[in-house]
Amino acid sequence: MNIPAELKYSKDHEWVRMEGDEAVIGITDHAQSELGDIVFVDINTEGEDVDKEAVFGTVEAVKTVSDLFMPVSGKILQVNPALADDPAAVNKDPYGSGWMVRVKVKDPAELEGLLTADQYQESIG
């Protein structure tokens, strides 16, 4: 299971990578493997302010639909445009080309409440 040490993680299986005052957010390798083959990503919250732990979109796999939960409060600046044509990028490269959204973080202190890679590993067993 790939759990990059430089990222932060939510209990809902999203990851956060800070780039300046913006966060890039996606779902973890564990989450995508549990979901199976992802066939559609639906995120229509671009330009909106989304609170921590609120739903910001959904991921549809062959057998299920799963909500995406915002790990930090902020304004969604961009949805990954590549996912419209290639939602399977989430399966192939969840920490790279399969990222979901770019967010202007509202309260950087919320990052302290996220899990480290070791804590996330413990939470998933």
Backbone torsions as a table, in degrees:
resi	resn	phi	psi	omega
1	MET	NA	128.8	-178.1
2	ASN	-89.8	116.6	178.5
3	ILE	-133.9	86.5	-177.1
4	PRO	-57.5	132.2	-175.9
5	ALA	-66.7	-26.6	-175.2
6	GLU	-80.8	-5.3	-178.5
7	LEU	-97.9	163.6	171.3
8	LYS	-108.6	156.5	-173.1
9	TYR	-134.4	148.4	174.6
10	SER	-100.9	160.5	176.8
11	LYS	-66.3	-16.8	179.9
12	ASP	-92.5	10.7	173.0
13	HIS	76.6	28.8	169.2
14	GLU	-100.9	151.6	175.2
15	TRP	-114.3	157.2	-179.9
16	VAL	-133.3	128.5	172.3
17	ARG	-120.9	120.1	179.4
18	MET	-81.7	134.6	173.5
19	GLU	-131.7	93.1	-173.0
20	GLY	69.5	-127.0	178.3
21	ASP	-99.0	14.1	177.7
22	GLU	-112.1	148.2	177.1
23	ALA	-112.9	134.9	169.5
24	VAL	-99.6	131.9	-172.1
25	ILE	-128.8	140.7	175.4
26	GLY	-152.6	-171.5	175.7
27	ILE	-102.7	153.7	-175.0
28	THR	-74.2	163.3	174.6
29	ASP	-57.3	-41.3	177.9
30	HIS	-59.7	-46.3	-178.1
31	ALA	-62.7	-46.3	-178.1
32	GLN	-66.2	-33.6	179.1
33	SER	-71.6	-33.5	176.4
34	GLU	-68.6	-37.8	-179.3
35	LEU	-71.8	-35.0	-174.9
36	GLY	90.8	-158.8	-175.1
37	ASP	-64.9	117.6	-179.0
38	ILE	-85.1	126.3	-175.4
39	VAL	-111.2	-14.5	-178.2
40	PHE	-160.2	137.7	174.4
41	VAL	-120.4	122.8	-177.5
42	ASP	-117.5	103.0	177.7
43	ILE	-130.0	107.6	-178.4
44	ASN	-116.6	32.2	-176.8
45	THR	-108.6	13.0	179.6
46	GLU	-58.0	133.1	-179.3
47	GLY	87.7	-5.3	-177.3
48	GLU	-99.5	151.9	170.2
49	ASP	-84.5	128.5	-178.3
50	VAL	-125.6	128.9	-179.7
51	ASP	-76.0	154.1	175.3
52	LYS	-53.9	135.2	177.8
53	GLU	74.3	1.3	175.3
54	ALA	-82.0	155.3	178.3
55	VAL	-75.3	129.8	177.9
56	PHE	-114.7	-1.7	178.4
57	GLY	170.7	-172.2	177.8
58	THR	-137.8	157.3	174.0
59	VAL	-121.3	129.4	179.1
60	GLU	-108.5	124.2	174.5
61	ALA	-108.0	176.7	-176.2
62	VAL	-55.4	-39.6	-173.5
63	LYS	-110.2	-3.8	-173.6
64	THR	-158.2	163.4	171.4
65	VAL	-120.6	134.5	-178.0
66	SER	-126.8	136.7	176.2
67	ASP	-72.1	150.5	173.1
68	LEU	-105.7	127.4	-176.7
69	PHE	-109.6	133.2	-178.5
70	MET	-70.5	121.1	-179.5
71	PRO	-77.7	-20.8	177.0
72	VAL	-142.5	148.8	177.8
73	SER	-70.3	142.4	177.2
74	GLY	171.4	178.7	178.9
75	LYS	-97.9	127.8	179.1
76	ILE	-76.6	112.0	-176.9
77	LEU	-85.2	-34.2	-175.3
78	GLN	-155.6	139.5	168.7
79	VAL	-100.7	139.0	-179.4
80	ASN	-58.6	109.2	-176.3
81	PRO	-66.8	-24.4	-178.2
82	ALA	-67.6	-23.6	-176.5
83	LEU	-69.8	-21.7	177.9
84	ALA	-63.0	-41.0	-179.4
85	ASP	-91.9	-24.7	-175.1
86	ASP	-140.0	69.7	179.7
87	PRO	-63.1	-22.3	178.9
88	ALA	-68.0	-9.9	174.4
89	ALA	-58.0	-28.4	177.7
90	VAL	-64.1	-38.3	177.5
91	ASN	-72.3	-41.0	-174.7
92	LYS	-74.9	-39.2	-172.4
93	ASP	-149.7	69.5	-173.7
94	PRO	-62.0	-25.6	-178.6
95	TYR	-98.4	-1.8	-178.6
96	GLY	-121.8	-106.0	-176.1
97	SER	-65.4	-14.8	179.8
98	GLY	-92.2	16.3	177.0
99	TRP	-59.7	155.9	-175.1
100	MET	-100.2	-58.0	-174.7
101	VAL	-140.6	157.7	171.2
102	ARG	-113.7	131.3	-170.3
103	VAL	-130.0	137.1	169.2
104	LYS	-83.3	110.0	-173.8
105	VAL	-69.6	130.2	-179.1
106	LYS	-80.2	-44.3	-176.4
107	ASP	-133.9	95.6	-178.3
108	PRO	-55.4	-23.3	179.4
109	ALA	-63.2	-24.1	178.6
110	GLU	-63.5	-24.2	179.2
111	LEU	-62.5	-29.3	-179.7
112	GLU	-66.0	-22.7	179.6
113	GLY	-84.2	-4.2	179.9
114	LEU	-84.3	164.7	-177.2
115	LEU	-85.8	146.3	169.6
116	THR	-77.5	171.4	177.8
117	ALA	-58.3	-43.3	179.9
118	ASP	-64.2	-42.5	178.4
119	GLN	-64.8	-40.0	178.4
120	TYR	-64.6	-44.5	177.5
121	GLN	-55.3	-45.2	178.1
122	GLU	-61.5	-39.8	-175.8
123	SER	-67.5	-27.8	-179.1
124	ILE	-99.3	-3.0	177.4
125	GLY	85.6	NA	NA
